[in-house]
Amino acid sequence: MSIKPREVLVTDAAEVLAPAVKHLEAASAKVHVLNAGVTPVEAAARAARTPVVIIGHMHFRSTEISKLSETGLLIRAGIGYDVIDVRAATGAGIWVANVPDFCVDEVADHTMLLVLSAMRRLPESMHTWRRQHLWHVNATLPAIRRLNGRRLGIVGLGRIGRAVARRAAGFGLDVVSFDPFLPPRQHHAVGGTSVDLGELLATSDIISLHCPLTEENHHLLDARSLETVRRGVVVINASRGGLIDLDALDGALESGVVSYAALDVLDGEPDPDLNHPILSRPNVLVTSHTAWLSNDASHELAINTAKEALRYLDGRLPRNLVNPEARSLED
Amino acid sequence: MKSESPVATILDPLTWSYDWSYEIERSILAEHGVKLIVPEDEEHRDTLVARADVVVSSSLVHIDSRLIASFKRCVGIVCYSSGMDQVDAEAARRAGIAVTNVQANTMEVAEHAMALLLALRRRLVPMAAAADSGEWDLRLFPEIWDIPRLHGQTVGIIGAGRVGREVAQRARAFGMRTVAHYHLRPAAADPLLPHLELQDLMAASDNVVVCASLNPDSLRMINRQTLSAVKPGAVLVNIARGSLVDEEALLDALNSGRLAGAALDVRDPEPPDGSDPLSGRSDVIQTPHMAGASAGALDDLHRLAARQVIHLLKEAGRL
């Protein structure tokens, strides 16, 4: 076992990760924080000889990963790790870890906010008074719908999907869920029923996505799958933008197949097309990838990220490896 | 005397609302041999209410003792709402007239209360504005950063009737603790929704949700005194009646920073005055008295109102 320098490099998201830097420095690690605007290739070159690299939102593909000669652990400071080419990392003998448990409540709360905003047409209801000075919602009333008793289809019953299911049960929603990696009894444990994706799409009044983005589920909702949904369905996405083909969703909103979409994530992040016509529809609500936000969540994200880095630097096994097969503790 | 068919009349017909008609009531009542007559103007109304067996109220007109005295044959008043505060309850009781409400939208109101609470706490208005601005980087929008975690917070329900209990059930699904100030204490205490005196509830709650009915005892129950007890940084949601809250005291509590925000579906008066200091604020969310609104609730409202009319007529032996 080689002696690792006690060094960590932070590629981006310096503001959010400031408490992590403090925590690491207090544990006598040397931390390099790159300036905003550094390209991934430059970042990888700077990171080449650092044992632990912490990534905010930057894309690390095989080009970048091939430069990391001394790095043993890449930490994605967040839940989704689709910005990292895990296969390339595994091939290079580099562990990849994520930080999965800092914002489960927040994303579930935000999801319910998006569901309620869509069903009650909240943005339009606020605008009628604030902008038009009308003390009624006559124009939107036919579209305002009772939540109680409707069917919510949750795609992906991981930590967040389960937290959404618990909240939905409080509203008297009929929860069904699709998760190819979970046995049916775990769906029942949170008050839901396990169904296949086809049934979920065909029978849900509200579809909410809570799965990670993978090669297999890219554009899970596209022109083809949107042909199979219940007419008037509400689409919620607080997971990853790449799960939805925005052109197809725009078409489904135009034809009335989808009655409302509330999206916290958009295809093409971190630089989504903010001129896409879907964004100017009155029946679309967008928040800018803020579902995870809370004071507690952002603090826990930073501290949990620092602790993961320290585990590795101290010769202990990182807690949340996504490719444990990449190497062993002794490498 | 059953020779003439009983008559129900609408005291104050809604004409402005979305697609509002009395066809559902008319057809249900007709099945029971009850005639629904909708007045064409005020004079017609005065004639009609004098001989109506049941008067239906849309809350546009205050039903005081003088008006009640003009109801010559009336056995009951049906309110098209959960609240019955537009009726002088004491005068109706003296005249032997039953007053009932229509609870068609308990779920809608509870859902709207949670929508307002979440929108306020998660800063939906500045978040949506940020997404509209053409910039995606949330570091540019410090106004949306300060969000507390709701899990572990306390929700104080003022008025734990049907709506209040539904709000509490939903709040608990978010991992929040719930306490209540009951108008009528239940025979058996609910361990998940314990009673607190009003000042204690204000001090214990991160989120106060006003669900109480309006009566002389509850008028302006949220006032300078109650707001002085509020937990610093708490927020207030009101989906019940505007005059439960002293709006000047509310404004001062927001200005002093003691209250972090308010979400109001109801106001005193409605609509608010043109120079309303509350509506334009970034820490206030305002919806135009629509917590109970939904397409389904509207159908239920018409249906249940007709059933109440029939129920009152049967109780009084007129059917």
Contacts between the chains, C-beta under 8 A, distances in Angstrom:
chain1	res1	chain2	res2	distance
A	15	B	139	5.9
A	105	B	149	6.1
A	105	B	150	6.9
A	105	B	151	4.3
A	105	B	174	7.8
A	105	B	175	6.6
A	106	B	147	7.7
A	106	B	149	6.8
A	109	B	118	6.3
A	109	B	122	6.6
A	109	B	150	5.6
A	109	B	174	6.2
A	110	B	122	6.0
A	112	B	114	7.5
A	112	B	118	6.4
A	112	B	174	7.6
A	113	B	115	7.3
A	113	B	118	4.0
A	113	B	119	6.3
A	113	B	122	5.4
A	113	B	124	6.4
A	116	B	111	6.2
A	116	B	114	6.2
A	116	B	115	3.8
A	116	B	118	6.5
A	117	B	115	6.4
A	117	B	119	7.0
A	117	B	124	6.8
A	119	B	111	7.2
A	120	B	111	6.6
A	120	B	112	5.9
A	120	B	115	5.2
A	120	B	294	7.8
A	122	B	115	5.5
A	122	B	119	6.3
A	122	B	124	7.3
A	122	B	287	7.4
A	123	B	124	7.9
A	123	B	128	6.2
A	125	B	287	4.8
A	125	B	288	7.0
A	125	B	290	5.8
A	126	B	125	7.1
A	126	B	285	6.3
A	126	B	286	6.6
A	126	B	287	5.9
A	128	B	288	6.0
A	129	B	271	7.5
A	129	B	279	6.7
A	129	B	286	5.4
A	129	B	287	6.9
A	129	B	288	4.7
A	130	B	279	6.6
A	130	B	280	7.6
A	130	B	286	6.7
A	133	B	271	7.8
A	134	B	288	6.8
A	135	B	270	6.3
A	135	B	271	3.6
A	135	B	288	4.5
A	135	B	289	6.9
A	136	B	16	7.1
A	136	B	17	6.8
A	136	B	18	7.8
A	136	B	288	5.7
A	136	B	289	7.8
A	136	B	290	7.3
A	137	B	18	7.9
A	137	B	287	7.8
A	137	B	288	6.2
A	137	B	290	4.6
A	137	B	293	6.1
A	138	B	16	7.7
A	138	B	17	6.2
A	138	B	18	3.8
A	139	B	18	7.7
A	141	B	18	4.4
A	141	B	290	7.8
A	141	B	293	5.7
A	141	B	294	7.8
A	141	B	295	6.6
A	141	B	298	7.2
A	142	B	18	7.0
A	142	B	19	7.6
A	142	B	295	5.3
A	143	B	295	7.5
A	144	B	290	7.5
A	144	B	293	5.5
A	144	B	294	4.7
A	144	B	295	6.4
A	145	B	294	5.6
A	145	B	295	6.3
A	145	B	296	6.9
A	146	B	107	5.5
A	146	B	108	5.8
A	146	B	111	7.2
A	146	B	294	4.7
A	146	B	296	4.8
A	146	B	297	6.4
A	147	B	107	7.2
A	147	B	111	5.0
A	148	B	107	4.0
A	148	B	111	7.1
A	166	B	173	5.9
A	167	B	170	7.9
A	167	B	173	4.7
A	167	B	174	5.8
A	168	B	173	7.8
A	169	B	173	6.3
A	170	B	169	5.6
A	170	B	170	4.6
A	170	B	171	8.0
A	170	B	172	6.6
A	170	B	173	2.5
A	170	B	174	7.5
A	171	B	111	6.7
A	171	B	114	7.7
A	171	B	170	5.8
A	171	B	173	7.3
A	172	B	107	7.3
A	266	B	136	7.9
A	269	B	136	7.1
A	270	B	136	6.8
A	270	B	137	7.7
A	271	B	136	7.0
A	272	B	136	6.0
A	274	B	134	5.3
A	274	B	135	7.8
A	274	B	136	6.4
A	279	B	131	7.7
A	279	B	132	7.7
A	285	B	128	6.4
A	286	B	128	7.0
A	286	B	131	4.2
A	286	B	132	7.6
A	287	B	124	7.4
A	287	B	127	4.4
A	287	B	128	6.3
A	287	B	130	7.7
A	287	B	131	5.6
A	288	B	127	7.0
A	288	B	130	5.5
A	288	B	131	4.5
A	288	B	135	7.9
A	288	B	136	5.2
A	288	B	137	7.9
A	288	B	138	5.5
A	288	B	141	7.8
A	289	B	136	7.3
A	289	B	138	6.7
A	290	B	122	7.9
A	290	B	127	5.4
A	290	B	130	7.9
A	290	B	138	5.8
A	290	B	144	6.2
A	293	B	122	7.8
A	293	B	138	7.5
A	293	B	144	7.0
A	293	B	145	6.9
A	293	B	147	5.3
A	294	B	147	4.5
A	294	B	148	6.3
A	294	B	149	4.6
A	295	B	145	7.8
A	295	B	146	6.6
A	295	B	147	6.4
A	295	B	148	6.2
A	295	B	149	7.2
A	296	B	148	7.4
A	296	B	149	4.1
A	297	B	149	6.7
A	298	B	145	7.9
